[in-house]
Amino acid sequence: MRALFTATLAALLLLNSPSFSQIKKESTDLFNLDVLNFYSTEGTRSRVDVYVEIPLKNMEFKRSKSDKESYISKFDLNIDVMDKDNSLVYNNLSKEEVKTKETGQEYLSRNSQILTRNLFLPPGEYDVKVTVFEQSTKKKTEKDKKIKVEDYSTPPLSISDVMIVSKISSSEGKKIITPDIQRNVGIVDTFFLFFYVYKNNDDQSVNINCRISDAEQKEVFAKKETIDFTTGLSFQNQVFVAVPTADMGFGKYSVEISALSTNYNASESSSFENVSPDFPAPLKNIDELIEQLQYIAKDEELDHMRDGKTDVEKQKRFLDYWKKKDPSPNTKRNEVMQEYYKRLMNANKFFSTTYTPGWKSDMGMVYIIFGEPSNIERHPYDMDTKPYEVWDYYGENKQFVFVDNTGFGDYRLITPIWDTFRFEK
């Protein structure tokens, strides 16, 4: 019986999308934000680059009046910069638009447009506030980032902020870098750390040390290189450090960069995430995520995932399992996986009790496997009976009856879904 449910789950997931009236559509940010500080030639001011990434999937497009083959989404972009006294030192409001000739979901989900603003500010602490307002839908997203603007012109040795770069290409002999505004390297095999080393002294070399650590401060990557100045002095020095992601588990990472010359030293820190964009929940507790697959995975599949020697290996086996279930392997979206975890999160939201998370409950189990019932009969106060509910699934010709024997909302199935399987708490 359990094998039957496992075999038919993919079809059921695609046919039954949860739509309880209590469930509200999750809000979607209209943009991603990153702010970085670099040296500038503007006297005592440094350059502050504000990067605003507009994911196309988050915008609403209308056919262009001037170009019938294109679709346009228009929005307002507002940037405010406040100093440490909360005084406004910069403001810019502009009318922007993104244009596309393709409106397919897959294309929109993997493309975005990046807008850059270069500000020039004296050293100090600031709060950069950015607002995007989409005109047609009236949707608005606000984000802010606190920054410290450095004076790179006078120290004998210093390091700029660190940019996460997802791609490096070239055009007409010029290097083109694509910044990862979201600072999530989950979809690339290799990313790059990009920064400047500013040397304002006569030393003949600078040693660069780069170290990446996971959330538990365990080193996962380290690299050393030397900048040689024996052929001449250079104040600005670009550094690109290639970082492979194959052996990185999912989670947050910290970056520590140091520069050491004969007489001087400098350091800079940064951070990034490695999270699958298809996955709706963090992979931090991989053991629990594996257990949550017990409603659809076979025993040998669960054992294979559990037997991973490290969390990284368990994560890889976990994601490999879902790749095999992907109904559209040539796209970045795994619809079955996304639907399964949406249902699981909704089960936790609606069916949790004081002692049991919703996904472990009988109602949660049925909801995760079959989705929203076609009809629910609720009987909380009937005479001479305990509270019970009847869930009907007309498309599958199934009915499930839940009884609350304790009176505390712990509804149990009268007859289990399958005879040989039941999660043991």
Backbone hydrogen bonds in HBPLUS format (Angstrom, degrees):
<---DONOR---> <-ACCEPTOR-->    atom                        ^
c    i                          cat <-CA-CA->   ^        H-A-AA   ^      H-
h    n   atom  resd res      DA  || num        DHA   H-A  angle D-A-AA Bond
n    s   type  num  typ     dist DA aas  dist angle  dist       angle   num
A0004-LEU N   A0001-MET O   3.11 MM   3  5.22 122.4  2.46  96.5 110.6     1
A0005-PHE N   A0001-MET O   3.31 MM   4  6.75 154.4  2.38 149.6 154.8     2
A0006-THR N   A0002-ARG O   2.99 MM   4  6.31 158.9  2.03 151.9 158.3     3
A0007-ALA N   A0003-ALA O   2.90 MM   4  6.06 157.3  1.95 150.0 155.6     4
A0008-THR N   A0004-LEU O   3.08 MM   4  6.25 148.1  2.19 145.4 153.3     5
A0009-LEU N   A0005-PHE O   3.04 MM   4  5.83 118.2  2.44 142.0 154.0     6
A0012-LEU N   A0008-THR O   3.11 MM   4  6.33 160.9  2.15 152.1 158.1     7
A0013-LEU N   A0009-LEU O   2.75 MM   4  5.95 159.1  1.80 163.9 169.1     8
A0014-LEU N   A0010-ALA O   3.27 MM   4  6.48 153.8  2.35 143.8 149.3     9
A0015-LEU N   A0011-ALA O   3.07 MM   4  6.26 140.1  2.24 142.7 153.9    10
A0016-ASN N   A0012-LEU O   2.87 MM   4  5.86 153.2  1.94 154.5 159.9    11
A0023-ILE N   A0020-PHE O   2.93 MM   3  5.40 151.2  2.01 114.8 123.2    12
A0032-ASN N   A0053-GLU O   2.87 MM  21  5.01 149.2  1.96 138.8 149.0    13
A0053-GLU N   A0032-ASN O   2.93 MM  21  5.01 166.0  1.95 144.3 148.6    14
A0034-ASP N   A0051-TYR O   3.11 MM  17  5.21 151.2  2.19 144.8 149.1    15
A0051-TYR N   A0034-ASP O   2.84 MM  17  5.21 173.8  1.84 172.4 170.7    16
A0036-LEU N   A0049-ASP O   2.99 MM  13  5.25 158.7  2.03 146.5 152.3    17
A0049-ASP N   A0036-LEU O   2.80 MM  13  5.25 158.5  1.84 161.2 164.6    18
A0161-ASP N   A0037-ASN O   3.24 MM 124  5.50 177.5  2.24 163.4 162.9    19
A0038-PHE N   A0047-ARG O   2.81 MM   9  5.15 167.0  1.83 156.7 160.9    20
A0047-ARG N   A0038-PHE O   2.88 MM   9  5.15 143.2  2.02 147.1 153.0    21
A0043-GLY N   A0041-THR O   2.87 MM   2  5.68 138.7  2.04 104.0  92.2    22
A0045-ARG N   A0042-GLU O   2.98 MM   3  5.42 162.9  2.01 136.0 138.0    23
A0046-SER N   A0121-LEU O   2.81 MM  75  5.50 165.0  1.83 153.1 148.1    24
A0121-LEU N   A0046-SER O   2.97 MM  75  5.50 148.0  2.07 156.7 158.6    25
A0048-VAL N   A0119-LEU O   2.70 MM  71  4.94 169.0  1.71 147.4 150.4    26
A0119-LEU N   A0048-VAL O   2.78 MM  71  4.94 177.2  1.79 151.1 152.0    27
A0050-VAL N   A0117-ARG O   2.82 MM  67  5.07 169.8  1.83 154.2 157.8    28
A0117-ARG N   A0050-VAL O   2.94 MM  67  5.07 152.1  2.02 140.6 149.5    29
A0052-VAL N   A0115-LEU O   2.83 MM  63  5.08 170.0  1.84 158.0 160.8    30
A0115-LEU N   A0052-VAL O   2.78 MM  63  5.08 169.1  1.79 150.2 153.3    31
A0054-ILE N   A0113-GLN O   2.74 MM  59  5.15 171.1  1.74 156.0 158.3    32
A0113-GLN N   A0054-ILE O   3.03 MM  59  5.15 153.1  2.11 127.8 134.9    33
A0058-ASN N   A0055-PRO O   3.10 MM   3  5.73 158.7  2.15 116.9 123.0    34
A0056-LEU N   A0111-ASN O   3.10 MM  55  6.01 165.4  2.12 141.4 145.8    35
A0059-MET N   A0056-LEU O   3.15 MM   3  5.49 165.7  2.18 114.1 118.5    36
A0062-LYS N   A0072-ILE O   2.95 MM  10  5.37 161.1  1.98 137.9 141.7    37
A0072-ILE N   A0062-LYS O   2.69 MM  10  5.37 163.8  1.72 156.6 155.2    38
A0064-SER N   A0070-SER O   2.85 MM   6  5.55 175.5  1.85 142.4 142.4    39
A0070-SER N   A0067-ASP O   2.98 MM   3  5.55 167.4  1.99 122.1 126.0    40
A0071-TYR N   A0100-THR O   2.69 MM  29  5.32 155.0  1.75 157.5 166.3    41
A0100-THR N   A0071-TYR O   2.94 MM  29  5.32 154.5  2.01 149.7 157.3    42
A0073-SER N   A0098-VAL O   2.97 MM  25  5.40 154.2  2.04 153.8 161.1    43
A0098-VAL N   A0073-SER O   2.95 MM  25  5.40 154.2  2.02 149.2 156.8    44
A0135-GLN N   A0074-LYS O   3.19 MM  61  6.05 157.4  2.24 138.1 145.0    45
A0075-PHE N   A0096-GLU O   2.93 MM  21  5.37 166.5  1.95 140.7 143.3    46
A0096-GLU N   A0075-PHE O   2.83 MM  21  5.37 170.2  1.84 179.3 177.2    47
A0076-ASP N   A0133-PHE O   2.83 MM  57  5.05 157.9  1.87 140.4 145.5    48
A0133-PHE N   A0076-ASP O   2.98 MM  57  5.05 158.6  2.02 142.2 148.9    49
A0077-LEU N   A0094-SER O   2.92 MM  17  5.33 169.0  1.93 159.1 162.7    50
A0094-SER N   A0077-LEU O   2.92 MM  17  5.33 160.1  1.96 148.3 154.8    51
A0078-ASN N   A0131-THR O   2.92 MM  53  5.13 167.0  1.94 153.8 157.5    52
A0131-THR N   A0078-ASN O   2.89 MM  53  5.13 155.7  1.95 148.7 154.9    53
A0079-ILE N   A0092-ASN O   2.88 MM  13  5.25 156.2  1.93 146.5 154.6    54
A0092-ASN N   A0079-ILE O   2.96 MM  13  5.25 142.1  2.10 143.2 152.9    55
A0080-ASP N   A0129-LYS O   2.83 MM  49  5.09 168.6  1.84 156.0 160.0    56
A0129-LYS N   A0080-ASP O   2.77 MM  49  5.09 173.0  1.77 161.6 163.5    57
A0081-VAL N   A0090-TYR O   2.93 MM   9  4.99 151.6  2.01 144.3 142.5    58
A0089-VAL N   A0081-VAL O   2.83 MM   8  5.71 172.3  1.84 166.5 169.1    59
A0082-MET N   A0127-ASP O   2.99 MM  45  5.13 166.3  2.01 141.0 144.6    60
A0127-ASP N   A0082-MET O   2.84 MM  45  5.13 153.0  1.91 147.4 154.7    61
A0083-ASP N   A0087-SER O   2.96 MM   4  5.50 156.8  2.01 147.1 151.9    62
A0086-ASN N   A0083-ASP O   2.86 MM   3  5.20 154.9  1.92 120.5 122.8    63
A0108-LEU N   A0104-GLY O   2.98 MM   4  6.22 171.3  1.98 162.1 164.5    64
A0109-SER N   A0105-GLN O   2.89 MM   4  5.92 149.7  1.98 144.4 153.0    65
A0110-ARG N   A0107-TYR O   3.28 MM   3  5.58 144.5  2.41 103.4 112.6    66
A0124-GLY N   A0149-VAL O   3.09 MM  25  5.21 147.5  2.20 127.1 134.4    67
A0149-VAL N   A0124-GLY O   2.75 MM  25  5.21 158.0  1.80 170.8 164.6    68
A0126-TYR N   A0147-ILE O   2.93 MM  21  5.37 167.2  1.94 154.3 157.5    69
A0147-ILE N   A0126-TYR O   2.88 MM  21  5.37 160.9  1.92 145.6 151.9    70
A0128-VAL N   A0145-LYS O   2.93 MM  17  5.25 170.0  1.94 146.6 144.0    71
A0145-LYS N   A0128-VAL O   2.83 MM  17  5.25 148.3  1.93 142.8 153.4    72
A0130-VAL N   A0143-LYS O   2.74 MM  13  5.37 170.4  1.75 167.6 171.0    73
A0143-LYS N   A0130-VAL O   2.89 MM  13  5.37 162.4  1.92 159.7 165.2    74
A0132-VAL N   A0141-THR O   3.00 MM   9  5.46 161.9  2.03 156.5 162.1    75
A0141-THR N   A0132-VAL O   3.00 MM   9  5.46 157.5  2.05 152.1 159.4    76
A0134-GLU N   A0139-LYS O   2.85 MM   5  5.36 153.2  1.92 160.0 166.2    77
A0138-LYS N   A0134-GLU O   2.92 MM   4  5.41 131.1  2.16 141.7 153.8    78
A0200-ASN N   A0156-PRO O   2.74 MM  44  4.33 161.6  1.77 125.9 130.4    79
A0158-SER N   A0198-TYR O   3.01 MM  40  5.20 149.0  2.11 144.1 151.7    80
A0198-TYR N   A0158-SER O   2.82 MM  40  5.20 164.4  1.85 151.4 155.7    81
A0160-SER N   A0196-TYR O   3.04 MM  36  5.28 161.1  2.07 144.9 150.2    82
A0163-MET N   A0194-PHE O   2.85 MM  31  5.08 171.8  1.86 158.9 158.0    83
A0194-PHE N   A0163-MET O   2.95 MM  31  5.08 166.8  1.96 151.8 154.6    84
A0180-ASP N   A0164-ILE O   2.65 MM  16  5.35 173.7  1.65 154.1 152.3    85
A0165-VAL N   A0192-PHE O   2.85 MM  27  4.93 169.9  1.86 156.1 156.5    86
A0192-PHE N   A0165-VAL O   2.90 MM  27  4.93 160.2  1.94 147.5 152.0    87
A0166-SER N   A0178-THR O   2.90 MM  12  5.78 149.3  2.00 170.4 176.9    88
A0178-THR N   A0167-LYS O   2.88 MM  11  5.14 157.4  1.93 158.2 157.7    89
A0169-SER N   A0176-ILE O   2.81 MM   7  5.06 167.3  1.82 153.2 157.7    90
A0176-ILE N   A0169-SER O   2.67 MM   7  5.06 178.3  1.67 144.1 144.2    91
A0171-SER N   A0174-LYS O   2.86 MM   3  5.22 150.4  1.95 143.2 152.8    92
A0174-LYS N   A0171-SER O   2.97 MM   3  5.22 162.8  2.00 111.6 116.9    93
A0183-ARG N   A0180-ASP O   3.03 MM   3  5.21 146.4  2.14 103.3 113.7    94
A0273-GLU N   A0183-ARG O   2.80 MM  90  6.07 156.5  1.85 151.4 159.6    95
A0185-VAL N   A0273-GLU O   2.88 MM  88  6.34 158.0  1.93 162.0 159.4    96
A0188-VAL N   A0185-VAL O   3.37 MM   3  5.78 173.3  2.37 117.4 119.4    97
A0245-THR N   A0189-ASP O   2.86 MM  56  5.40 158.6  1.91 148.9 146.6    98
A0191-PHE N   A0243-VAL O   2.98 MM  52  5.35 161.8  2.01 149.0 149.0    99
A0243-VAL N   A0191-PHE O   2.73 MM  52  5.35 167.7  1.74 166.4 165.5   100
A0193-LEU N   A0241-VAL O   2.89 MM  48  5.03 155.9  1.95 138.4 144.8   101
A0241-VAL N   A0193-LEU O   2.93 MM  48  5.03 154.6  1.99 140.6 148.8   102
A0195-PHE N   A0239-VAL O   3.15 MM  44  5.49 155.0  2.21 148.1 155.3   103
A0239-VAL N   A0195-PHE O   2.86 MM  44  5.49 145.8  1.98 169.6 176.7   104
A0197-VAL N   A0237-ASN O   2.88 MM  40  5.11 155.2  1.94 140.8 148.8   105
A0237-ASN N   A0197-VAL O   3.08 MM  40  5.11 131.4  2.33 131.6 145.0   106
A0199-LYS N   A0235-PHE O   2.94 MM  36  4.89 153.2  2.01 135.0 141.5   107
A0229-PHE N   A0204-GLN O   2.75 MM  25  4.86 162.2  1.78 152.5 147.9   108
A0206-VAL N   A0227-ILE O   2.98 MM  21  5.18 149.4  2.08 140.8 150.1   109
A0227-ILE N   A0206-VAL O   2.83 MM  21  5.18 168.8  1.84 155.8 158.4   110
A0207-ASN N   A0260-LEU O   2.79 MM  53  5.09 175.6  1.79 143.5 142.7   111
A0260-LEU N   A0207-ASN O   2.90 MM  53  5.09 154.1  1.97 141.4 150.0   112
A0208-ILE N   A0225-GLU O   2.69 MM  17  5.25 176.4  1.69 174.7 174.0   113
A0225-GLU N   A0208-ILE O   2.98 MM  17  5.25 152.7  2.05 144.9 152.3   114
A0209-ASN N   A0258-SER O   2.95 MM  49  5.21 165.5  1.97 149.7 153.9   115
A0258-SER N   A0209-ASN O   2.93 MM  49  5.21 159.6  1.97 148.7 155.2   116
A0210-CYS N   A0223-LYS O   2.83 MM  13  5.23 161.2  1.86 162.7 167.3   117
A0223-LYS N   A0210-CYS O   2.93 MM  13  5.23 153.2  2.01 146.8 152.0   118
A0211-ARG N   A0256-GLU O   2.91 MM  45  5.23 155.3  1.97 152.6 160.0   119
A0256-GLU N   A0211-ARG O   2.86 MM  45  5.23 163.8  1.89 159.8 164.3   120
A0212-ILE N   A0221-PHE O   2.90 MM   9  5.07 165.1  1.92 148.4 148.3   121
A0220-VAL N   A0212-ILE O   2.88 MM   8  5.82 169.1  1.89 153.7 157.1   122
A0213-SER N   A0254-SER O   2.98 MM  41  5.37 159.8  2.02 149.8 156.4   123
A0254-SER N   A0213-SER O   2.92 MM  41  5.37 159.1  1.96 152.7 159.3   124
A0214-ASP N   A0218-LYS O   2.97 MM   4  5.44 155.6  2.03 141.8 145.5   125
A0217-GLN N   A0214-ASP O   2.90 MM   3  5.18 154.6  1.97 121.2 121.4   126
A0232-GLY N   A0229-PHE O   3.03 MM   3  5.24 161.4  2.06 109.9 115.7   127
A0248-MET N   A0245-THR O   3.01 MM   3  5.15 166.2  2.03 115.3 118.3   128
A0251-GLY N   A0274-ASN O   2.96 MM  23  5.33 143.8  2.09 125.6 137.0   129
A0274-ASN N   A0251-GLY O   2.84 MM  23  5.33 155.1  1.90 155.9 164.3   130
A0253-TYR N   A0272-PHE O   2.87 MM  19  5.47 164.0  1.90 169.5 165.6   131
A0272-PHE N   A0253-TYR O   3.08 MM  19  5.47 153.3  2.15 144.8 148.8   132
A0255-VAL N   A0270-SER O   2.88 MM  15  4.88 167.6  1.89 130.0 128.2   133
A0270-SER N   A0255-VAL O   2.93 MM  15  4.88 145.9  2.05 136.7 140.2   134
A0257-ILE N   A0268-GLU O   2.84 MM  11  5.25 168.2  1.85 170.4 170.8   135
A0268-GLU N   A0257-ILE O   2.84 MM  11  5.25 148.2  1.94 152.0 157.4   136
A0259-ALA N   A0266-ALA O   2.81 MM   7  5.15 161.7  1.84 148.5 149.6   137
A0266-ALA N   A0259-ALA O   2.87 MM   7  5.15 145.1  2.00 146.8 153.2   138
A0261-SER N   A0264-TYR O   2.84 MM   3  5.26 166.5  1.86 151.7 156.3   139
A0279-PHE N   A0276-SER O   3.11 MM   3  5.38 152.8  2.19 106.8 115.0   140
A0289-LEU N   A0285-ASN O   3.24 MM   4  6.56 159.9  2.29 149.5 155.4   141
A0290-ILE N   A0286-ILE O   2.99 MM   4  6.18 149.5  2.08 147.0 154.3   142
A0291-GLU N   A0287-ASP O   3.14 MM   4  6.43 158.4  2.19 144.3 149.8   143
A0292-GLN N   A0288-GLU O   2.98 MM   4  6.25 143.5  2.12 146.3 156.6   144
A0293-LEU N   A0290-ILE O   3.04 MM   3  5.46 160.9  2.07 111.8 117.7   145
A0294-GLN N   A0291-GLU O   3.13 MM   3  5.67 164.9  2.16 121.0 122.5   146
A0296-ILE N   A0293-LEU O   2.98 MM   3  5.77 159.1  2.03 125.2 131.0   147
A0297-ALA N   A0293-LEU O   2.81 MM   4  5.62 164.6  1.84 168.4 169.9   148
A0301-GLU N   A0298-LYS O   3.06 MM   3  5.19 123.5  2.39  98.9 113.6   149
A0302-LEU N   A0298-LYS O   3.00 MM   4  6.34 159.5  2.04 157.9 163.4   150
A0303-ASP N   A0299-ASP O   2.91 MM   4  6.15 160.8  1.95 151.0 156.6   151
A0304-HIS N   A0300-GLU O   3.03 MM   4  6.11 151.3  2.11 135.8 143.2   152
A0305-MET N   A0301-GLU O   3.18 MM   4  6.47 153.8  2.25 144.8 150.7   153
A0306-ARG N   A0302-LEU O   2.89 MM   4  6.13 163.9  1.92 154.2 159.2   154
A0307-ASP N   A0303-ASP O   2.92 MM   4  5.95 143.1  2.06 146.3 154.9   155
A0308-GLY N   A0305-MET O   3.32 MM   3  5.77 168.5  2.33 114.0 115.9   156
A0314-LYS N   A0310-THR O   2.97 MM   4  6.28 155.0  2.03 148.9 156.3   157
A0315-GLN N   A0311-ASP O   2.84 MM   4  6.06 155.1  1.90 148.2 155.0   158
A0316-LYS N   A0312-VAL O   3.01 MM   4  6.30 156.6  2.07 147.4 153.2   159
A0317-ARG N   A0313-GLU O   3.05 MM   4  6.29 160.9  2.09 147.9 152.6   160
A0318-PHE N   A0314-LYS O   2.84 MM   4  5.98 152.3  1.91 147.1 155.7   161
A0319-LEU N   A0315-GLN O   2.89 MM   4  6.14 162.0  1.92 153.6 157.1   162
A0320-ASP N   A0316-LYS O   2.87 MM   4  6.04 149.5  1.97 144.0 153.3   163
A0321-TYR N   A0317-ARG O   3.00 MM   4  6.20 148.7  2.10 141.5 148.9   164
A0322-TRP N   A0318-PHE O   3.30 MM   4  6.71 153.7  2.37 142.1 148.1   165
A0323-LYS N   A0319-LEU O   2.92 MM   4  6.21 145.4  2.04 145.2 155.3   166
A0324-LYS N   A0320-ASP O   3.25 MM   4  6.52 149.7  2.35 146.6 152.1   167
A0325-LYS N   A0322-TRP O   3.02 MM   3  5.04 138.7  2.19  97.7 109.9   168
A0326-ASP N   A0323-LYS O   3.22 MM   3  5.15 159.1  2.27 101.4 107.7   169
A0331-THR N   A0328-SER O   3.09 MM   3  5.81 164.6  2.11 126.6 128.3   170
A0338-GLN N   A0334-ASN O   3.02 MM   4  6.25 169.4  2.03 162.5 165.8   171
A0339-GLU N   A0335-GLU O   2.95 MM   4  6.04 161.3  1.98 146.8 152.2   172
A0340-TYR N   A0336-VAL O   2.91 MM   4  6.05 157.8  1.96 148.2 154.6   173
A0341-TYR N   A0337-MET O   3.13 MM   4  6.36 165.5  2.15 154.4 156.5   174
A0342-LYS N   A0338-GLN O   2.99 MM   4  6.14 141.0  2.15 142.9 154.1   175
A0343-ARG N   A0339-GLU O   3.01 MM   4  6.21 160.2  2.05 148.9 153.5   176
A0344-LEU N   A0340-TYR O   2.96 MM   4  6.25 151.1  2.04 140.7 149.6   177
A0345-MET N   A0341-TYR O   2.97 MM   4  6.02 160.5  2.01 138.3 142.9   178
A0346-ASN N   A0342-LYS O   2.95 MM   4  6.18 155.1  2.02 145.6 152.9   179
A0347-ALA N   A0343-ARG O   2.78 MM   4  6.00 149.3  1.87 147.3 156.4   180
A0348-ASN N   A0344-LEU O   3.00 MM   4  6.34 152.4  2.08 146.1 152.8   181
A0349-LYS N   A0345-MET O   3.01 MM   4  6.24 142.8  2.16 137.7 148.3   182
A0350-PHE N   A0346-ASN O   2.93 MM   4  6.14 155.2  1.99 153.8 158.2   183
A0351-PHE N   A0347-ALA O   2.89 MM   4  5.48 155.2  1.95 146.3 151.9   184
A0353-THR N   A0356-THR O   2.86 MM   3  5.14 167.9  1.87 154.2 158.1   185
A0360-LYS N   A0357-PRO O   3.04 MM   3  5.75 151.0  2.12 121.8 129.4   186
A0361-SER N   A0358-GLY O   3.13 MM   3  5.26 151.4  2.21 103.8 112.4   187
A0365-MET N   A0361-SER O   2.88 MM   4  6.10 152.7  1.96 145.0 152.3   188
A0366-VAL N   A0362-ASP O   3.07 MM   4  6.34 166.8  2.08 153.3 155.3   189
A0367-TYR N   A0363-MET O   2.90 MM   4  6.05 163.3  1.93 150.2 155.6   190
A0368-ILE N   A0364-GLY O   2.85 MM   4  5.97 159.0  1.90 149.2 154.7   191
A0369-ILE N   A0365-MET O   3.13 MM   4  6.31 158.3  2.18 147.8 153.1   192
A0370-PHE N   A0366-VAL O   2.86 MM   4  5.87 169.2  1.87 157.0 160.6   193
A0371-GLY N   A0367-TYR O   2.68 MM   4  4.62 140.5  1.83 126.8 135.6   194
A0374-SER N   A0392-ASP O   2.74 MM  18  5.63 136.7  1.93 151.5 165.3   195
A0375-ASN N   A0392-ASP O   3.30 MM  17  5.21 148.7  2.41 137.7 138.5   196
A0392-ASP N   A0375-ASN O   2.93 MM  17  5.21 170.0  1.94 157.7 159.5   197
A0377-GLU N   A0390-VAL O   2.90 MM  13  5.01 161.9  1.93 143.8 149.9   198
A0390-VAL N   A0377-GLU O   2.90 MM  13  5.01 154.2  1.97 140.3 148.7   199
A0379-HIS N   A0388-TYR O   2.90 MM   9  5.31 149.0  2.00 169.8 178.6   200
A0388-TYR N   A0379-HIS O   3.10 MM   9  5.31 156.4  2.16 127.1 132.8   201
A0404-ASP N   A0387-PRO O   2.79 MM  17  5.32 172.3  1.80 159.9 160.2   202
A0389-GLU N   A0402-PHE O   2.86 MM  13  5.21 151.2  1.94 144.4 153.0   203
A0402-PHE N   A0389-GLU O   2.85 MM  13  5.21 165.2  1.88 154.7 159.9   204
A0391-TRP N   A0400-PHE O   2.76 MM   9  5.11 171.2  1.76 160.3 162.1   205
A0400-PHE N   A0391-TRP O   2.82 MM   9  5.11 159.2  1.86 148.1 155.3   206
A0393-TYR N   A0398-LYS O   2.82 MM   5  5.14 165.4  1.84 161.6 158.3   207
A0397-ASN N   A0393-TYR O   2.90 MM   4  5.82 111.0  2.38 140.1 158.6   208
A0398-LYS N   A0393-TYR O   3.07 MM   5  5.14 164.7  2.10 140.9 144.8   209
A0397-ASN N   A0394-TYR O   3.16 MM   3  4.87 149.0  2.26  95.0 104.3   210
A0414-ILE N   A0401-VAL O   2.99 MM  13  5.93 155.0  2.05 163.5 163.6   211
A0403-VAL N   A0412-ARG O   2.81 MM   9  5.28 155.6  1.87 144.4 146.8   212
A0412-ARG N   A0403-VAL O   2.87 MM   9  5.28 165.7  1.89 133.6 134.7   213
